[in-house]
Amino acid sequence: MTTVLTISAAIMVAAAALATAAALRRDRNLPDRAIALDVLVSLIIGGLAIGAAASSDGRFADLALILCVLGFIATATVARYLGDHQQ
Amino acid sequence: MTPIDALAAALALAGAGLALTATLGLHRLPDLYARMHAATKPTTLGLALLLGAAALRVEGPADRTKLLLAIALQLVTAPTAAHLLSRAAHRRREPQSPRTVLDEIATDPPTSKGMEPT
């Protein structure tokens, strides 16, 4: 029962990641792509969390923590880049 | 199956559902700012639920602390990143949906009287 629920959660997150990748391909301007990439990083962290829940393996926690910080830095950098090129 | 495991599975399923909602918003909403709204709020809560499910399932306080720290970090950084990005996009005059009701930081033309240009 728990396994079925966990697997369906994993499938839902994978479907969301695929749809986000489609949005990333479709949108042509930079801020939209930055948003889609931000969501994609969040979904990867979510997948890692499901992996940790399914396997009770602590190594997923390190990866999730690192990706949290990295995703924020990436989005902040893109925002700075957008602000610098306003004129 | 212990109650903790069942709770973790339910949290994981709820978090995955919120992640799907966010992606749906990314595809369906009309302009950049609405998409940003869809992208940040459900992913923040959904990620908190997924990481909470993982924190219930891992063994040992060290890994549990790391997962809870990841939740706290996500709660702090996601609004900050969205704010930075939306201000930069607004400064670049990204197009808004015609159904936008109020743009509080618009400079030209002023949308409401008595509002200082920023």
N, CA and C atoms of all chains as a GROMACS GRO file, in nm:
protein
  615
    1MET      N    1   0.083  -0.120   0.000
    1MET     CA    2   0.000   0.000   0.000
    1MET      C    3   0.087   0.125   0.000
    2THR      N    4   0.178   0.132   0.097
    2THR     CA    5   0.268   0.247   0.102
    2THR      C    6   0.354   0.255  -0.023
    3THR      N    7   0.397   0.136  -0.070
    3THR     CA    8   0.480   0.133  -0.190
    3THR      C    9   0.404   0.187  -0.310
    4VAL      N   10   0.277   0.146  -0.322
    4VAL     CA   11   0.196   0.193  -0.435
    4VAL      C   12   0.183   0.345  -0.431
    5LEU      N   13   0.155   0.399  -0.310
    5LEU     CA   14   0.140   0.544  -0.297
    5LEU      C   15   0.269   0.615  -0.333
    6THR      N   16   0.382   0.560  -0.286
    6THR     CA   17   0.510   0.626  -0.314
    6THR      C   18   0.541   0.622  -0.463
    7ILE      N   19   0.512   0.508  -0.526
    7ILE     CA   20   0.540   0.497  -0.669
    7ILE      C   21   0.452   0.593  -0.748
    8SER      N   22   0.325   0.605  -0.708
    8SER     CA   23   0.239   0.698  -0.782
    8SER      C   24   0.284   0.842  -0.761
    9ALA      N   25   0.333   0.874  -0.640
    9ALA     CA   26   0.387   1.009  -0.619
    9ALA      C   27   0.507   1.033  -0.710
   10ALA      N   28   0.593   0.930  -0.724
   10ALA     CA   29   0.710   0.943  -0.811
   10ALA      C   30   0.668   0.964  -0.955
   11ILE      N   31   0.564   0.890  -0.999
   11ILE     CA   32   0.518   0.906  -1.137
   11ILE      C   33   0.462   1.046  -1.159
   12MET      N   34   0.388   1.098  -1.058
   12MET     CA   35   0.331   1.233  -1.072
   12MET      C   36   0.441   1.337  -1.082
   13VAL      N   37   0.545   1.324  -1.000
   13VAL     CA   38   0.654   1.422  -1.006
   13VAL      C   39   0.727   1.411  -1.139
   14ALA      N   40   0.744   1.288  -1.190
   14ALA     CA   41   0.811   1.271  -1.319
   14ALA      C   42   0.728   1.334  -1.431
   15ALA      N   43   0.595   1.316  -1.425
   15ALA     CA   44   0.509   1.378  -1.527
   15ALA      C   45   0.518   1.529  -1.519
   16ALA      N   46   0.520   1.582  -1.396
   16ALA     CA   47   0.532   1.728  -1.381
   16ALA      C   48   0.664   1.777  -1.437
   17ALA      N   49   0.772   1.699  -1.415
   17ALA     CA   50   0.903   1.740  -1.467
   17ALA      C   51   0.904   1.740  -1.619
   18LEU      N   52   0.840   1.639  -1.679
   18LEU     CA   53   0.833   1.635  -1.826
   18LEU      C   54   0.754   1.754  -1.880
   19ALA      N   55   0.641   1.785  -1.816
   19ALA     CA   56   0.560   1.898  -1.863
   19ALA      C   57   0.635   2.029  -1.845
   20THR      N   58   0.714   2.040  -1.737
   20THR     CA   59   0.792   2.161  -1.717
   20THR      C   60   0.902   2.174  -1.823
   21ALA      N   61   0.961   2.060  -1.860
   21ALA     CA   62   1.061   2.063  -1.966
   21ALA      C   63   0.997   2.107  -2.098
   22ALA      N   64   0.871   2.066  -2.122
   22ALA     CA   65   0.801   2.110  -2.243
   22ALA      C   66   0.778   2.260  -2.238
   23ALA      N   67   0.741   2.314  -2.120
   23ALA     CA   68   0.724   2.460  -2.106
   23ALA      C   69   0.856   2.531  -2.130
   24LEU      N   70   0.964   2.470  -2.084
   24LEU     CA   71   1.098   2.529  -2.101
   24LEU      C   72   1.134   2.537  -2.249
   25ARG      N   73   1.098   2.435  -2.327
   25ARG     CA   74   1.124   2.436  -2.470
   25ARG      C   75   1.037   2.538  -2.542
   26ARG      N   76   0.911   2.551  -2.495
   26ARG     CA   77   0.815   2.634  -2.567
   26ARG      C   78   0.841   2.782  -2.548
   27ASP      N   79   0.870   2.824  -2.421
   27ASP     CA   80   0.883   2.967  -2.392
   27ASP      C   81   1.014   3.020  -2.449
   28ARG      N   82   1.004   3.135  -2.517
   28ARG     CA   83   1.120   3.186  -2.586
   28ARG      C   84   1.190   3.299  -2.512
   29ASN      N   85   1.125   3.359  -2.411
   29ASN     CA   86   1.196   3.470  -2.346
   29ASN      C   87   1.258   3.424  -2.214
   30LEU      N   88   1.360   3.501  -2.175
   30LEU     CA   89   1.447   3.458  -2.066
   30LEU      C   90   1.377   3.447  -1.930
   31PRO      N   91   1.294   3.545  -1.888
   31PRO     CA   92   1.232   3.530  -1.756
   31PRO      C   93   1.143   3.406  -1.745
   32ASP      N   94   1.069   3.376  -1.854
   32ASP     CA   95   0.985   3.256  -1.851
   32ASP      C   96   1.069   3.130  -1.836
   33ARG      N   97   1.181   3.128  -1.906
   33ARG     CA   98   1.268   3.011  -1.894
   33ARG      C   99   1.330   3.001  -1.757
   34ALA      N  100   1.361   3.117  -1.697
   34ALA     CA  101   1.417   3.114  -1.561
   34ALA      C  102   1.315   3.055  -1.464
   35ILE      N  103   1.188   3.093  -1.480
   35ILE     CA  104   1.083   3.038  -1.393
   35ILE      C  105   1.072   2.887  -1.413
   36ALA      N  106   1.069   2.845  -1.542
   36ALA     CA  107   1.054   2.702  -1.569
   36ALA      C  108   1.173   2.624  -1.512
   37LEU      N  109   1.293   2.682  -1.524
   37LEU     CA  110   1.410   2.614  -1.468
   37LEU      C  111   1.402   2.604  -1.316
   38ASP      N  112   1.350   2.711  -1.253
   38ASP     CA  113   1.334   2.711  -1.108
   38ASP      C  114   1.240   2.598  -1.066
   39VAL      N  115   1.128   2.586  -1.140
   39VAL     CA  116   1.033   2.479  -1.109
   39VAL      C  117   1.098   2.343  -1.131
   40LEU      N  118   1.178   2.332  -1.238
   40LEU     CA  119   1.242   2.204  -1.268
   40LEU      C  120   1.337   2.163  -1.155
   41VAL      N  121   1.415   2.260  -1.104
   41VAL     CA  122   1.503   2.229  -0.990
   41VAL      C  123   1.422   2.183  -0.870
   42SER      N  124   1.308   2.254  -0.844
   42SER     CA  125   1.223   2.213  -0.732
   42SER      C  126   1.173   2.070  -0.750
   43LEU      N  127   1.136   2.036  -0.876
   43LEU     CA  128   1.085   1.902  -0.901
   43LEU      C  129   1.194   1.797  -0.885
   44ILE      N  130   1.318   1.832  -0.922
   44ILE     CA  131   1.427   1.737  -0.901
   44ILE      C  132   1.449   1.714  -0.752
   45ILE      N  133   1.442   1.824  -0.673
   45ILE     CA  134   1.454   1.808  -0.528
   45ILE      C  135   1.341   1.720  -0.475
   46GLY      N  136   1.220   1.740  -0.530
   46GLY     CA  137   1.107   1.656  -0.488
   46GLY      C  138   1.130   1.510  -0.522
   47GLY      N  139   1.187   1.484  -0.640
   47GLY     CA  140   1.220   1.346  -0.676
   47GLY      C  141   1.321   1.285  -0.582
   48LEU      N  142   1.421   1.366  -0.543
   48LEU     CA  143   1.520   1.318  -0.446
   48LEU      C  144   1.454   1.287  -0.313
   49ALA      N  145   1.356   1.372  -0.273
   49ALA     CA  146   1.286   1.348  -0.146
   49ALA      C  147   1.208   1.218  -0.152
   50ILE      N  148   1.144   1.191  -0.268
   50ILE     CA  149   1.072   1.064  -0.281
   50ILE      C  150   1.169   0.947  -0.277
   51GLY      N  151   1.287   0.966  -0.339
   51GLY     CA  152   1.389   0.861  -0.331
   51GLY      C  153   1.432   0.835  -0.188
   52ALA      N  154   1.448   0.943  -0.111
   52ALA     CA  155   1.486   0.926   0.030
   52ALA      C  156   1.376   0.855   0.107
   53ALA      N  157   1.248   0.892   0.077
   53ALA     CA  158   1.137   0.829   0.148
   53ALA      C  159   1.125   0.682   0.110
   54ALA      N  160   1.155   0.649  -0.017
   54ALA     CA  161   1.137   0.511  -0.061
   54ALA      C  162   1.249   0.421  -0.010
   55SER      N  163   1.371   0.474  -0.002
   55SER     CA  164   1.485   0.388   0.031
   55SER      C  165   1.535   0.407   0.174
   56SER      N  166   1.485   0.511   0.245
   56SER     CA  167   1.537   0.546   0.378
   56SER      C  168   1.688   0.568   0.375
   57ASP      N  169   1.737   0.618   0.261
   57ASP     CA  170   1.880   0.640   0.244
   57ASP      C  171   1.909   0.787   0.271
   58GLY      N  172   2.001   0.814   0.363
   58GLY     CA  173   2.028   0.952   0.402
   58GLY      C  174   2.106   1.031   0.301
   59ARG      N  175   2.167   0.962   0.202
   59ARG     CA  176   2.252   1.037   0.109
   59ARG      C  177   2.170   1.131   0.020
   60PHE      N  178   2.040   1.098   0.001
   60PHE     CA  179   1.955   1.187  -0.077
   60PHE      C  180   1.939   1.323  -0.010
   61ALA      N  181   1.947   1.325   0.125
   61ALA     CA  182   1.926   1.451   0.199
   61ALA      C  183   2.034   1.552   0.163
   62ASP      N  184   2.160   1.507   0.152
   62ASP     CA  185   2.270   1.597   0.115
   62ASP      C  186   2.244   1.660  -0.021
   63LEU      N  187   2.205   1.573  -0.116
   63LEU     CA  188   2.181   1.623  -0.252
   63LEU      C  189   2.068   1.725  -0.254
   64ALA      N  190   1.960   1.697  -0.178
   64ALA     CA  191   1.846   1.790  -0.176
   64ALA      C  192   1.888   1.924  -0.120
   65LEU      N  193   1.967   1.922  -0.013
   65LEU     CA  194   2.012   2.047   0.050
   65LEU      C  195   2.098   2.129  -0.047
   66ILE      N  196   2.190   2.060  -0.116
   66ILE     CA  197   2.279   2.130  -0.209
   66ILE      C  198   2.199   2.191  -0.324
   67LEU      N  199   2.104   2.114  -0.378
   67LEU     CA  200   2.025   2.164  -0.491
   67LEU      C  201   1.938   2.282  -0.451
   68CYS      N  202   1.890   2.284  -0.325
   68CYS     CA  203   1.812   2.399  -0.277
   68CYS      C  204   1.894   2.527  -0.290
   69VAL      N  205   2.017   2.523  -0.239
   69VAL     CA  206   2.103   2.643  -0.242
   69VAL      C  207   2.136   2.679  -0.386
   70LEU      N  208   2.170   2.577  -0.466
   70LEU     CA  209   2.214   2.601  -0.604
   70LEU      C  210   2.101   2.661  -0.687
   71GLY      N  211   1.977   2.612  -0.667
   71GLY     CA  212   1.865   2.665  -0.742
   71GLY      C  213   1.841   2.812  -0.712
   72PHE      N  214   1.853   2.847  -0.584
   72PHE     CA  215   1.833   2.988  -0.547
   72PHE      C  216   1.941   3.076  -0.610
   73ILE      N  217   2.066   3.032  -0.603
   73ILE     CA  218   2.175   3.112  -0.659
   73ILE      C  219   2.156   3.130  -0.809
   74ALA      N  220   2.112   3.024  -0.877
   74ALA     CA  221   2.093   3.031  -1.022
   74ALA      C  222   1.985   3.134  -1.056
   75THR      N  223   1.871   3.127  -0.985
   75THR     CA  224   1.762   3.220  -1.017
   75THR      C  225   1.802   3.363  -0.985
   76ALA      N  226   1.871   3.384  -0.872
   76ALA     CA  227   1.913   3.519  -0.836
   76ALA      C  228   2.011   3.574  -0.940
   77THR      N  229   2.098   3.487  -0.992
   77THR     CA  230   2.194   3.532  -1.093
   77THR      C  231   2.124   3.574  -1.221
   78VAL      N  232   2.026   3.494  -1.265
   78VAL     CA  233   1.951   3.529  -1.386
   78VAL      C  234   1.878   3.662  -1.366
   79ALA      N  235   1.821   3.681  -1.245
   79ALA     CA  236   1.749   3.806  -1.218
   79ALA      C  237   1.844   3.925  -1.225
   80ARG      N  238   1.965   3.910  -1.172
   80ARG     CA  239   2.063   4.018  -1.180
   80ARG      C  240   2.101   4.046  -1.324
   81TYR      N  241   2.118   3.940  -1.402
   81TYR     CA  242   2.153   3.956  -1.544
   81TYR      C  243   2.043   4.032  -1.618
   82LEU      N  244   1.918   3.997  -1.590
   82LEU     CA  245   1.805   4.066  -1.654
   82LEU      C  246   1.804   4.214  -1.614
   83GLY      N  247   1.830   4.243  -1.486
   83GLY     CA  248   1.828   4.381  -1.440
   83GLY      C  249   1.940   4.464  -1.500
   84ASP      N  250   2.055   4.402  -1.528
   84ASP     CA  251   2.169   4.476  -1.581
   84ASP      C  252   2.147   4.517  -1.725
   85HIS      N  253   2.060   4.445  -1.796
   85HIS     CA  254   2.045   4.473  -1.939
   85HIS      C  255   1.914   4.543  -1.968
   86GLN      N  256   1.873   4.632  -1.877
   86GLN     CA  257   1.740   4.693  -1.896
   86GLN      C  258   1.741   4.799  -2.005
   87GLN      N  259   1.849   4.877  -2.018
   87GLN     CA  260   1.846   4.985  -2.117
   87GLN      C  261   1.904   4.940  -2.250
   88MET      N  262   0.300  -0.215   0.790
   88MET     CA  263   0.293  -0.070   0.761
   88MET      C  264   0.259   0.005   0.889
   89THR      N  265   0.353   0.086   0.932
   89THR     CA  266   0.329   0.165   1.053
   89THR      C  267   0.252   0.292   1.016
   90PRO      N  268   0.188   0.354   1.116
   90PRO     CA  269   0.119   0.481   1.087
   90PRO      C  270   0.212   0.588   1.031
   91ILE      N  271   0.339   0.586   1.078
   91ILE     CA  272   0.435   0.686   1.027
   91ILE      C  273   0.455   0.669   0.877
   92ASP      N  274   0.469   0.542   0.835
   92ASP     CA  275   0.487   0.517   0.692
   92ASP      C  276   0.367   0.563   0.612
   93ALA      N  277   0.247   0.536   0.664
   93ALA     CA  278   0.126   0.578   0.594
   93ALA      C  279   0.119   0.729   0.583
   94LEU      N  280   0.157   0.798   0.692
   94LEU     CA  281   0.156   0.945   0.691
   94LEU      C  282   0.257   0.997   0.588
   95ALA      N  283   0.375   0.932   0.584
   95ALA     CA  284   0.477   0.976   0.488
   95ALA      C  285   0.428   0.958   0.345
   96ALA      N  286   0.361   0.844   0.318
   96ALA     CA  287   0.312   0.821   0.182
   96ALA      C  288   0.205   0.923   0.146
   97ALA      N  289   0.117   0.955   0.243
   97ALA     CA  290   0.013   1.054   0.214
   97ALA      C  291   0.074   1.191   0.187
   98LEU      N  292   0.176   1.228   0.266
   98LEU     CA  293   0.243   1.357   0.244
   98LEU      C  294   0.308   1.361   0.106
   99ALA      N  295   0.373   1.249   0.067
   99ALA     CA  296   0.440   1.244  -0.062
   99ALA      C  297   0.340   1.260  -0.175
  100LEU      N  298   0.224   1.195  -0.159
  100LEU     CA  299   0.122   1.204  -0.265
  100LEU      C  300   0.068   1.346  -0.274
  101ALA      N  301   0.042   1.411  -0.159
  101ALA     CA  302  -0.008   1.548  -0.160
  101ALA      C  303   0.095   1.642  -0.223
  102GLY      N  304   0.222   1.622  -0.188
  102GLY     CA  305   0.327   1.707  -0.245
  102GLY      C  306   0.338   1.690  -0.395
  103ALA      N  307   0.326   1.565  -0.443
  103ALA     CA  308   0.333   1.541  -0.587
  103ALA      C  309   0.215   1.605  -0.657
  104GLY      N  310   0.096   1.601  -0.593
  104GLY     CA  311  -0.020   1.666  -0.652
  104GLY      C  312   0.000   1.816  -0.665
  105LEU      N  313   0.061   1.879  -0.564
  105LEU     CA  314   0.087   2.023  -0.572
  105LEU      C  315   0.188   2.054  -0.681
  106ALA      N  316   0.288   1.964  -0.698
  106ALA     CA  317   0.386   1.986  -0.804
  106ALA      C  318   0.318   1.982  -0.941
  107LEU      N  319   0.225   1.889  -0.957
  107LEU     CA  320   0.151   1.882  -1.084
  107LEU      C  321   0.068   2.009  -1.106
  108THR      N  322   0.007   2.061  -0.997
  108THR     CA  323  -0.070   2.184  -1.008
  108THR      C  324   0.017   2.299  -1.057
  109ALA      N  325   0.139   2.306  -1.001
  109ALA     CA  326   0.229   2.413  -1.041
  109ALA      C  327   0.260   2.406  -1.190
  110THR      N  328   0.284   2.284  -1.239
  110THR     CA  329   0.316   2.269  -1.381
  110THR      C  330   0.197   2.304  -1.468
  111LEU      N  331   0.077   2.268  -1.420
  111LEU     CA  332  -0.045   2.306  -1.494
  111LEU      C  333  -0.055   2.458  -1.505
  112GLY      N  334  -0.026   2.528  -1.394
  112GLY     CA  335  -0.030   2.674  -1.397
  112GLY      C  336   0.072   2.731  -1.492
  113LEU      N  337   0.189   2.667  -1.497
  113LEU     CA  338   0.296   2.713  -1.587
  113LEU      C  339   0.250   2.709  -1.732
  114HIS      N  340   0.163   2.613  -1.765
  114HIS     CA  341   0.117   2.600  -1.903
  114HIS      C  342  -0.006   2.685  -1.932
  115ARG      N  343  -0.091   2.707  -1.831
  115ARG     CA  344  -0.222   2.762  -1.859
  115ARG      C  345  -0.234   2.913  -1.834
  116LEU      N  346  -0.153   2.969  -1.744
  116LEU     CA  347  -0.176   3.108  -1.702
  116LEU      C  348  -0.127   3.207  -1.807
  117PRO      N  349  -0.190   3.326  -1.814
  117PRO     CA  350  -0.172   3.411  -1.932
  117PRO      C  351  -0.038   3.483  -1.942
  118ASP      N  352   0.013   3.540  -1.832
  118ASP     CA  353   0.136   3.617  -1.848
  118ASP      C  354   0.242   3.574  -1.746
  119LEU      N  355   0.359   3.635  -1.760
  119LEU     CA  356   0.475   3.595  -1.682
  119LEU      C  357   0.450   3.602  -1.531
  120TYR      N  358   0.381   3.710  -1.490
  120TYR     CA  359   0.365   3.731  -1.346
  120TYR      C  360   0.269   3.627  -1.287
  121ALA      N  361   0.164   3.593  -1.363
  121ALA     CA  362   0.071   3.489  -1.315
  121ALA      C  363   0.140   3.354  -1.312
  122ARG      N  364   0.224   3.329  -1.414
  122ARG     CA  365   0.298   3.201  -1.416
  122ARG      C  366   0.393   3.193  -1.298
  123MET      N  367   0.452   3.309  -1.262
  123MET     CA  368   0.543   3.310  -1.148
  123MET      C  369   0.469   3.274  -1.020
  124HIS      N  370   0.345   3.326  -1.009
  124HIS     CA  371   0.262   3.292  -0.894
  124HIS      C  372   0.238   3.141  -0.889
  125ALA      N  373   0.207   3.082  -1.006
  125ALA     CA  374   0.181   2.938  -1.009
  125ALA      C  375   0.308   2.861  -0.978
  126ALA      N  376   0.422   2.915  -1.023
  126ALA     CA  377   0.544   2.838  -1.012
  126ALA      C  378   0.600   2.837  -0.871
  127THR      N  379   0.580   2.945  -0.794
  127THR     CA  380   0.647   2.950  -0.664
  127THR      C  381   0.564   2.891  -0.551
  128LYS      N  382   0.437   2.925  -0.545
  128LYS     CA  383   0.364   2.886  -0.424
  128LYS      C  384   0.341   2.734  -0.415
  129PRO      N  385   0.285   2.670  -0.519
  129PRO     CA  386   0.265   2.526  -0.503
  129PRO      C  387   0.395   2.448  -0.493
  130THR      N  388   0.500   2.493  -0.563
  130THR     CA  389   0.624   2.415  -0.551
  130THR      C  390   0.683   2.428  -0.412
  131THR      N  391   0.668   2.547  -0.350
  131THR     CA  392   0.724   2.561  -0.215
  131THR      C  393   0.654   2.467  -0.118
  132LEU      N  394   0.520   2.472  -0.117
  132LEU     CA  395   0.446   2.386  -0.024
  132LEU      C  396   0.462   2.239  -0.063
  133GLY      N  397   0.455   2.211  -0.195
  133GLY     CA  398   0.468   2.072  -0.238
  133GLY      C  399   0.602   2.014  -0.201
  134LEU      N  400   0.707   2.096  -0.218
  134LEU     CA  401   0.841   2.050  -0.183
  134LEU      C  402   0.852   2.030  -0.032
  135ALA      N  403   0.790   2.120   0.047
  135ALA     CA  404   0.792   2.103   0.192
  135ALA      C  405   0.724   1.972   0.231
  136LEU      N  406   0.613   1.939   0.164
  136LEU     CA  407   0.544   1.813   0.196
  136LEU      C  408   0.630   1.692   0.158
  137LEU      N  409   0.693   1.699   0.038
  137LEU     CA  410   0.775   1.586  -0.007
  137LEU      C  411   0.895   1.567   0.085
  138LEU      N  412   0.961   1.678   0.121
  138LEU     CA  413   1.078   1.668   0.209
  138LEU      C  414   1.035   1.624   0.349
  139GLY      N  415   0.914   1.666   0.392
  139GLY     CA  416   0.863   1.620   0.521
  139GLY      C  417   0.840   1.469   0.521
  140ALA      N  418   0.786   1.419   0.408
  140ALA     CA  419   0.768   1.274   0.396
  140ALA      C  420   0.901   1.202   0.406
  141ALA      N  421   1.004   1.258   0.340
  141ALA     CA  422   1.136   1.196   0.347
  141ALA      C  423   1.190   1.203   0.489
  142ALA      N  424   1.166   1.316   0.558
  142ALA     CA  425   1.217   1.330   0.695
  142ALA      C  426   1.151   1.230   0.789
  143LEU      N  427   1.025   1.192   0.760
  143LEU     CA  428   0.960   1.090   0.843
  143LEU      C  429   1.021   0.952   0.821
  144ARG      N  430   1.077   0.930   0.701
  144ARG     CA  431   1.118   0.795   0.666
  144ARG      C  432   1.266   0.766   0.690
  145VAL      N  433   1.353   0.868   0.684
  145VAL     CA  434   1.496   0.839   0.698
  145VAL      C  435   1.528   0.805   0.843
  146GLU      N  436   1.641   0.736   0.860
  146GLU     CA  437   1.682   0.696   0.994
  146GLU      C  438   1.792   0.788   1.044
  147GLY      N  439   1.787   0.820   1.171
  147GLY     CA  440   1.892   0.899   1.231
  147GLY      C  441   1.863   1.047   1.228
  148PRO      N  442   1.902   1.119   1.334
  148PRO     CA  443   1.872   1.262   1.342
  148PRO      C  444   1.950   1.347   1.243
  149ALA      N  445   2.068   1.300   1.198
  149ALA     CA  446   2.151   1.384   1.111
  149ALA      C  447   2.080   1.409   0.978
  150ASP      N  448   2.034   1.300   0.915
  150ASP     CA  449   1.968   1.316   0.786
  150ASP      C  450   1.835   1.388   0.800
  151ARG      N  451   1.766   1.360   0.912
  151ARG     CA  452   1.638   1.428   0.934
  151ARG      C  453   1.661   1.580   0.945
  152THR      N  454   1.766   1.618   1.016
  152THR     CA  455   1.796   1.761   1.029
  152THR      C  456   1.826   1.824   0.895
  153LYS      N  457   1.901   1.749   0.810
  153LYS     CA  458   1.932   1.803   0.678
  153LYS      C  459   1.805   1.828   0.598
  154LEU      N  460   1.710   1.733   0.604
  154LEU     CA  461   1.587   1.750   0.527
  154LEU      C  462   1.504   1.866   0.580
  155LEU      N  463   1.498   1.880   0.715
  155LEU     CA  464   1.423   1.992   0.771
  155LEU      C  465   1.490   2.124   0.736
  156LEU      N  466   1.625   2.123   0.732
  156LEU     CA  467   1.698   2.244   0.691
  156LEU      C  468   1.668   2.279   0.547
  157ALA      N  469   1.655   2.175   0.463
  157ALA     CA  470   1.621   2.200   0.322
  157ALA      C  471   1.482   2.264   0.312
  158ILE      N  472   1.387   2.219   0.396
  158ILE     CA  473   1.253   2.281   0.396
  158ILE      C  474   1.264   2.429   0.434
  159ALA      N  475   1.337   2.456   0.544
  159ALA     CA  476   1.348   2.595   0.590
  159ALA      C  477   1.413   2.682   0.483
  160LEU      N  478   1.517   2.629   0.421
  160LEU     CA  479   1.589   2.703   0.316
  160LEU      C  480   1.498   2.734   0.199
  161GLN      N  481   1.416   2.634   0.160
  161GLN     CA  482   1.325   2.654   0.048
  161GLN      C  483   1.222   2.760   0.082
  162LEU      N  484   1.172   2.759   0.207
  162LEU     CA  485   1.071   2.857   0.247
  162LEU      C  486   1.128   2.998   0.244
  163VAL      N  487   1.259   3.012   0.271
  163VAL     CA  488   1.318   3.146   0.273
  163VAL      C  489   1.356   3.190   0.132
  164THR      N  490   1.414   3.097   0.052
  164THR     CA  491   1.472   3.140  -0.075
  164THR      C  492   1.370   3.150  -0.188
  165ALA      N  493   1.265   3.069  -0.188
  165ALA     CA  494   1.173   3.071  -0.302
  165ALA      C  495   1.103   3.207  -0.319
  166PRO      N  496   1.049   3.270  -0.212
  166PRO     CA  497   0.990   3.402  -0.232
  166PRO      C  498   1.093   3.506  -0.273
  167THR      N  499   1.215   3.496  -0.218
  167THR     CA  500   1.319   3.594  -0.252
  167THR      C  501   1.353   3.586  -0.399
  168ALA      N  502   1.372   3.463  -0.449
  168ALA     CA  503   1.408   3.446  -0.590
  168ALA      C  504   1.295   3.496  -0.680
  169ALA      N  505   1.170   3.466  -0.644
  169ALA     CA  506   1.057   3.510  -0.726
  169ALA      C  507   1.047   3.662  -0.726
  170HIS      N  508   1.073   3.723  -0.611
  170HIS     CA  509   1.068   3.868  -0.602
  170HIS      C  510   1.174   3.933  -0.691
  171LEU      N  511   1.297   3.883  -0.682
  171LEU     CA  512   1.406   3.936  -0.764
  171LEU      C  513   1.371   3.925  -0.913
  172LEU      N  514   1.322   3.808  -0.951
  172LEU     CA  515   1.293   3.783  -1.092
  172LEU      C  516   1.178   3.870  -1.142
  173SER      N  517   1.075   3.887  -1.058
  173SER     CA  518   0.960   3.966  -1.104
  173SER      C  519   0.997   4.113  -1.114
  174ARG      N  520   1.080   4.165  -1.022
  174ARG     CA  521   1.122   4.305  -1.032
  174ARG      C  522   1.205   4.326  -1.158
  175ALA      N  523   1.296   4.232  -1.187
  175ALA     CA  524   1.378   4.245  -1.307
  175ALA      C  525   1.293   4.239  -1.432
  176ALA      N  526   1.193   4.149  -1.434
  176ALA     CA  527   1.106   4.136  -1.551
  176ALA      C  528   1.022   4.261  -1.569
  177HIS      N  529   0.973   4.318  -1.457
  177HIS     CA  530   0.892   4.439  -1.466
  177HIS      C  531   0.975   4.556  -1.517
  178ARG      N  532   1.099   4.564  -1.473
  178ARG     CA  533   1.188   4.671  -1.519
  178ARG      C  534   1.215   4.657  -1.668
  179ARG      N  535   1.214   4.535  -1.719
  179ARG     CA  536   1.232   4.513  -1.863
  179ARG      C  537   1.103   4.529  -1.942
  180ARG      N  538   0.994   4.569  -1.874
  180ARG     CA  539   0.864   4.590  -1.940
  180ARG      C  540   0.815   4.461  -2.006
  181GLU      N  541   0.822   4.354  -1.934
  181GLU     CA  542   0.763   4.230  -1.986
  181GLU      C  543   0.612   4.251  -2.003
  182PRO      N  544   0.553   4.204  -2.112
  182PRO     CA  545   0.410   4.228  -2.137
  182PRO      C  546   0.322   4.167  -2.029
  183GLN      N  547   0.214   4.242  -1.996
  183GLN     CA  548   0.120   4.193  -1.896
  183GLN      C  549  -0.009   4.150  -1.965
  184SER      N  550  -0.079   4.060  -1.900
  184SER     CA  551  -0.208   4.017  -1.952
  184SER      C  552  -0.305   4.134  -1.954
  185PRO      N  553  -0.391   4.144  -2.058
  185PRO     CA  554  -0.489   4.254  -2.060
  185PRO      C  555  -0.587   4.249  -1.943
  186ARG      N  556  -0.594   4.137  -1.874
  186ARG     CA  557  -0.685   4.128  -1.761
  186ARG      C  558  -0.621   4.170  -1.630
  187THR      N  559  -0.497   4.226  -1.637
  187THR     CA  560  -0.433   4.273  -1.515
  187THR      C  561  -0.514   4.385  -1.453
  188VAL      N  562  -0.540   4.377  -1.324
  188VAL     CA  563  -0.626   4.474  -1.256
  188VAL      C  564  -0.545   4.595  -1.209
  189LEU      N  565  -0.430   4.571  -1.145
  189LEU     CA  566  -0.354   4.680  -1.083
  189LEU      C  567  -0.206   4.648  -1.092
  190ASP      N  568  -0.130   4.749  -1.140
  190ASP     CA  569   0.015   4.736  -1.142
  190ASP      C  570   0.070   4.842  -1.047
  191GLU      N  571   0.106   4.801  -0.927
  191GLU     CA  572   0.138   4.900  -0.823
  191GLU      C  573   0.274   4.966  -0.844
  192ILE      N  574   0.363   4.904  -0.922
  192ILE     CA  575   0.495   4.966  -0.941
  192ILE      C  576   0.511   5.018  -1.083
  193ALA      N  577   0.397   5.041  -1.153
  193ALA     CA  578   0.406   5.096  -1.288
  193ALA      C  579   0.454   5.240  -1.281
  194THR      N  580   0.537   5.281  -1.378
  194THR     CA  581   0.585   5.419  -1.381
  194THR      C  582   0.515   5.500  -1.489
  195ASP      N  583   0.499   5.446  -1.612
  195ASP     CA  584   0.431   5.521  -1.716
  195ASP      C  585   0.339   5.431  -1.795
  196PRO      N  586   0.214   5.467  -1.816
  196PRO     CA  587   0.147   5.579  -1.750
  196PRO      C  588   0.102   5.539  -1.611
  197PRO      N  589   0.086   5.635  -1.519
  197PRO     CA  590   0.042   5.597  -1.384
  197PRO      C  591  -0.098   5.536  -1.388
  198THR      N  592  -0.112   5.421  -1.323
  198THR     CA  593  -0.239   5.352  -1.329
  198THR      C  594  -0.335   5.400  -1.223
  199SER      N  595  -0.284   5.462  -1.117
  199SER     CA  596  -0.375   5.511  -1.014
  199SER      C  597  -0.321   5.643  -0.962
  200LYS      N  598  -0.412   5.731  -0.922
  200LYS     CA  599  -0.372   5.865  -0.879
  200LYS      C  600  -0.307   5.861  -0.742
  201GLY      N  601  -0.213   5.954  -0.721
  201GLY     CA  602  -0.153   5.968  -0.590
  201GLY      C  603  -0.045   5.866  -0.560
  202MET      N  604  -0.009   5.785  -0.659
  202MET     CA  605   0.093   5.684  -0.632
  202MET      C  606   0.227   5.737  -0.679
  203GLU      N  607   0.324   5.735  -0.591
  203GLU     CA  608   0.457   5.786  -0.625
  203GLU      C  609   0.521   5.693  -0.726
  204PRO      N  610   0.582   5.749  -0.831
  204PRO     CA  611   0.657   5.662  -0.922
  204PRO      C  612   0.779   5.605  -0.852
  205THR      N  613   0.805   5.480  -0.876
  205THR     CA  614   0.918   5.417  -0.808
  205THR      C  615   1.039   5.416  -0.899
   0.00000   0.00000   0.00000
